[in-house]
């Protein structure tokens, strides 16, 4: 006969919340004693029992019972074994609905703090790479076609900016997660004179929930976490794609360390960028975690419904996936070797200086649209003849415009980058300032969340 009871069991995954559940219960017991709802002796006995349970879980000696379905009932049952009837007083003025809500909020807050630390680590690795190759010019791309020369450091700092936005999103999520729901009961509040502000202070929340019905059924903070995680993984996926391309023989821009590449079962020469590929692939599962929870929530009436049990597996999966991805990139980026000679040699090829030559003509009085048209024709001419702009004889230049003179050969990849001397541009002076700003951001972040 099929054991249908397994369908409702969540203990296999919600046991991860044990620290938060025990912290919430200890704070609740203290509050009940403070308010005279239970005695100080009962609160002390309950607290001691909960501390014993925490030690047992940490040491993997706790007697988990799947028949009790979830973390909360397992802890309550064990507390009863340790303290007898006193354990029954703990659940006064509390429901599993507000209990699980406070557990998940506490866990989410801690997870966000750790993820932000990891993102700062990736940012530091990017800043180190940028500083190490600060003056190297490389091809910049649009449509995956060589477009204009940029500094390699400028490229790395583009990802710094992406991750800075990710940090902002997680910090915003942390702010909205930082709401204490305990005291909301099952849905209507509780019939005891509790002190919710005391609970908030004990558990490190900055505010308490304003509506008991919303508090027990709100999972917006988990959705927001998953959305922030999805955007963050998308950024890692974009970087991964570039590392896959750049480490190929066709590009040859970078070499990833052996720790982050693997060989082939049949081709001994292969150095496959498997870690970058997996980060790219794992992005989809985090997207799935987000869509899964949104779908679960979209049809739920107020207030608590058992569907909300499905909020945790996707959350844990996304948090674990992003955490390990952060660990990988903190290890992979510092060991990446840039082929400076290769990227520099390509920075001025494939008519990449065409825009600079158009600007050259503008500087001699020609309207930009006319200069753009001339350079379009000239670039096609070079493509047809298989010659680069910098190798084109002056007489050929002058067939397209008499404004071209010998100084046309002064235009190089380096001068092209230097010419972009405006805020946010790739000029060395601007990149140096951006690098300095990034270091200041990291220095400031070292002193707080």
N, C-alpha and C positions, 0 to 999 in steps of 0.2 A: 504494500500500500504506500502511496506517495506521502511523504512527510511535508504537508503544506505549511507547517509552522515555520519552516526555513524562509518562506517568502517574506515574512515580516521582520526577520532578524537583521539588526544593523551593527551588532557587536563586533563583527569582523573588521569594520573600519572606524566606527565612532569611538573605539577605545583610544584613539589618538588624542582625544579631548580630555584624557583623565586628569592632567594637571590643572586644566582650566575648571573642570567639573569639581574637583576637590577644593580648589581655591574659592570658587563660588559658594560651595557648601560651608566652608569654614567661616567666610564672611557673613553668610546668612545666619549661622549659629550665633556668632558674636552679636549680630544685630538683634536677634530674638532675645538674647539675654539682656542686652542693653535696654531693650524696651519692656523688659519684665514679662515677656510672653513665655519664655522658658527660664529655668534657673541658671545661675552662673555655673553651678556644679554640672548640670546636664550639658551645657555648652562646652565646658572643659572636657568632659568625657567624650562627647561627639568629636571635638577637635582632635583629641589624642587618637581616637579610633580612625579618623580620616587620614591622619599623618602616618599611621601604621599601614593603612591601605595603600597610600602613595608609595611607601617604601617597598611594599610587596609587588606592586605593579612595576616599579622601576627595576626591581631585582628579578622579575619574571617568575615570581612564586605565587602570584595571585590566582585563586581558583576560579577562572572564568567559567561561566555557565551559559551556553547558548540558549538554553530554555528560558532564561530571563530577558532575552531579546536584545537589550541595549546596555550601554555603559552605565546609565543612571541606576537601573534596577540591580545590576550586578554590584555596584558600590553600596547601594542601600541594603541589599541582602547581606553582604559581608559585614557591614557596619552593625547590623542587627546581631550577627554572630558574635562580634567583638564586644558590644555594649549592651546587648539585651534590649529591653523595651524602650530604653532611652533613645535608641536610634529612631524610633517612630516619631519623636518630637521634631526632628530636623525638617520634615516636609511641611511643617506648619507655615501657613502664609506663602506657599510656593506651589507651583505646578511644574510638571515636566516641560510644559510649553515655554514658560519664561526661563526655566533652567537651561534648556538646550540653546535658547537664544543667547543667553549670556555666555555660555561656553563657546559658541561659535564666534561671537564677537571678540572675545578675549583671544581666541586662537588666530583669528584673522588679523588683529592688531599686531600680534607678535610676528606673524608671518610677513606682514608688510615691512616691518622694521628690518627683518633679516634680508628680505629681497632688496630693499634700498641699499643696504650695506653691500650686497653683491653687485648691484648696478654701479655703485661708486668704485668698486674694484675693477670692473670692466672699463669704466671711464679713465681710471688711472692708467690702465694698460694702453688705452688709446692715446692718452697724453704722452706717455713714455715713447710710444712709437713715433708720434708726431715730432717730439723733441729730438729723437735720435736721427730722423731724416728730414729735418726742418726745411732745408733749402732744396730738396730734390723736386724737380719738375717732372710731371708725368702726364700722359694723355687723359683728358677729361672726356666723358662720353654723354651723348644723348642718343636715344634709340639704339644703344649699344654700338653706335658708330663714333669714331674719333671726332671730337668736336673742337675743343680748345685746350691749351695747356693749363694745368692747375698744379699747385703744390701738393705733394703727397700728404703733407701735414694738414692741408686744407680738407682733403678727402677724409682723413681720420677724424678730424674735428666735426665733420658733418654728422658722424655717428655719435660723437659726444653730445651734440645738440639733441639728437633723437632720444638718447637715453636720459638726457636731462628732462625732456618732456614726460618720459615714462615715469621718472621719479616724481614729478609734479602730480601726475595722475594717481599714483599710489598714495602720495601724501594727502591728496584730496579725499581718496577713498578712506584713508585712516581717520580723517576728521569725521566723516559721516558714519564710520563704524564705531566711533568713540562715544556711544550712547548706551546707557545702562538700562536694560529691559527688566531686570529682576524686580519683582514686586508687582508685576502686571497680572500674575496669576494665570489661570487658564485662558482668560480673555477679558475679564471685567474688572480686574484689580482684585484686592484681597480684603477680607473683613477684619483686618487687624490694623492697629496703629503702628505700622512699620516705619522705619527711617531709611528711605531710599537714598537720600543724600549721603548717609553714613556708608551704605553699601557701595555707592559710586566711588567714594574716597578710598575705601578699603581695597577695591578692585582696580583702581587706577583709571576710572572713567571721568571725563570732564563734565558730563551732563547726564541727566536721566531722561528716559523716553516720556513723551507728552501724552500718549494715547495708548491705553493698554491693548486695545484690539489691533492696532497697527504694530505694536511692539512684538507681539508673539507671532505675527504672520509676515513681518517684513524680512525679506531676503534681498532687498535692493543692494545692500552692501556687498553681498556675495556676487551678484550680477556685475556690480561695478568693479569688483576685484577681478573677475574673469574677463571683463572687457579690457581693463588695463593690462592684464597678463597677455591677452590676445594681441593687442597693439605692440606690446614689448616683444613678444615672440615674432611678430611680423618684421620688426626691425632686425632681430637676429637672423631671420630668414633672408632678408635682403643682404646683410653682410655675408652670410654663408654663401649665397649665390655668387657674390663677387670673389670670395676666397676660392670657391670651386673653379671659377673661370680663371682667376689670376694664377692659380697653381697648375693650370694645364700647360702642356707643351706649346700650345698655340699662343698663349699669352706670355707665360714664363716670367710673370711679375714677382711672384713670391714663392718661397719654399716653406712649407709647414714642417714642423718638427716631426720626427719619427713617432713620437708619443701620440700624435694626433692624425696619423695616416696609417693605412693598413695595406698589406700586399694582396696579391691575387692568388687564387688557388691553382692557377695554371700559368700565369704570366709573371715571371720573377721580377720584371723591371718595374711593375706597377707601384705607385704610391698614391693610393686612393684617399681623397679627403673625406673619409667616412664620417668624422665627427661633425664637420660642417654640413654634410648631406643629411645627417640625422637631425640636426637642429632645424634644418629647412623642413624636413618631413614631420617632425614633432609639432610644428606650428599648427598643422591641421587638427591634431587631437585637442589642442587647447581651444581652438575655434569651436570644436565639437562640444567641449565642456560648457562653453558659454551658450551655445544654441540649445543644448540639452536643458539647462536650467531655465532659460527664457521660455522654452516650450512647456516645462513643468508648471511654471508660475502663471502662464497666460490665462488659464481658465479657472483659477482657484477663487472661490468666494471667501469672504472673511468668516472665521479668522484662521485658526490652525486647522490644517488638513494633513493626513498622514503622507500625502504626496511630498510634503516638505522634507521627509526623510531622505529624499533623493537629492538634496542640496549638497551633500557632503562628499560623495565619491568623486564627482566632477571637480569640486573645489580642491580636494586633496591631490587629485591627479594633475590639475593645472599648476598648483603650487609646487609639487614635486618636479614636474617637467621644467618649469622655469628655473627653479633652484639649481637643478643639475646642469641646465644650459648655461647659467651664470658661472658655475664652477668650471665648466669646459672652456669657456671663452677667457676666463681669468687665467687659465693655464695655457691656452693655445696662442693667444695674441703675443705674449712676451717672447715666445720662441719662434715667431714668424720672421723669416729673413727676406728683406726686400732686395731685389736685383736692381740696384740703383742705375747701373750702366744701361740695362735693358729699358727701363721705363724712361730714362732721360733721353735715350737715343730715339725713342718713338714719339717724344713729346712735340716735335716739330714736323713730323711726317704726315702724309696723307692729306695735304692741303690744310692742315690744322691752323695755319697762320693766315688763312684767307680773310677772316674778320679783321685781323690786325692790318692787313694790306688795304682793306676797304677803309679803315680808319685813317690809314696813311694818306689815301687819296682825299679823304674829307679834310684832313689837316692842310692839304694844298688847295683847298677851296671848292672841291667837287661836292655836290649834294650827296647825302648818304645813299639814297635809292639808286642814283646813277652809279655810284662807286660799287654798290652791292651787285648791280647787274654786270658791271665789268668783271668783278672778281668771280662771279658765277661762270661767265664765259671762259675766263682765264683758267679756273679750276678744271672745267671740262676739257680744255685744251691740254692741260698737264696730264689729266687722267688718260686721255686718248694717246698721248705720246709716252706714257709711263715715266714721267719725270716729276720730281718734286718742285714746289715753288721756289725753294731756296737754291735749286740747281738750274733754274731757268735763266738763260742768257738775258742780259738787259735789253738787247735788241728785240727779243720776243716780248718782253714786258711792254716795250714801247709801241708794239703793234696794236696794243689794246688801249694805251693812253700815254701821251707824251709827258704826263706828270711824273711818271716813274723815272727815278734817277738812281745813281749808285748807292745812295743811302737806303735803298729798299732792302739791301742785304744786311742792314743793321738790325732788322727785325728778326728776332729769334724766339724760341720758346721761353727763354728766361725774360726777355724784354716784354713778351706778351703777358706773362704772369705779373710782372712788375707794373704794367700799365693799369691793371685792375685795382688801383689804389683808392678804393672807396669803402665805406663801412660794409663789412660782410664779404669783401672781395678777396681774391687769392693772391694779391700782392704780398711779397715777403714781410713788409712792415705791418700789414694788416693781420697776417697769419701769426706773426710774433705777438701782436697785441692780443689776439684771440687765444693763443696758447697761454699767455700770462693770465688772462681772465679765467680760463678753464682751471688753471692751477689754484687760483684764488677761491674758486667755487669749491674745489676739493678740500682745500685747507679749511674753509669755513664749515664744510659739512663734517669734518672730522671732530667738531666740537658739539655735534648734536644731530638729531633726526631731521 
